[in-house]
Each structure stands twice: as C-alpha cells, then as structure tokens.
Amino acid sequence: ASSPPPPHQTQKAQSTVGIVSKSSVKYRDQVLQSFILRAYLI
C-alpha cells in the first residue's frame, strides 16, 4: 500500500470537491426549474 498523502493535500481536494458539488447542485436546480417552467408553459 502506498503512503497516504499529506493532510493539507486531502483537505484541499475535499474543499474542491465540495465547491464542485455545490455548483453542480445549483446548476441541476436551475435545469429542473427551467424544465418545470417549460412544462407549465406548454
């Protein structure tokens, strides 16, 4: 087994993943809202 990376690297990776997941959830919500609006309009 390889040695684990330094804690500051894993923390940085976790924060990056958190930012990406937050933005993807925001984007997904916007897409869902646009689909719902289109369904209502059509």
Contacts in CASP RR format, 6 or more apart in sequence:
PFRMAT RR
TARGET T0000
AUTHOR 0000-0000-0000
METHOD contacts of the structure
MODEL  1
ASSPPPPHQTQKAQSTVGIVSKSSVKYRDQVLQSFILRAYLI
4 10 0 8 1.000
END
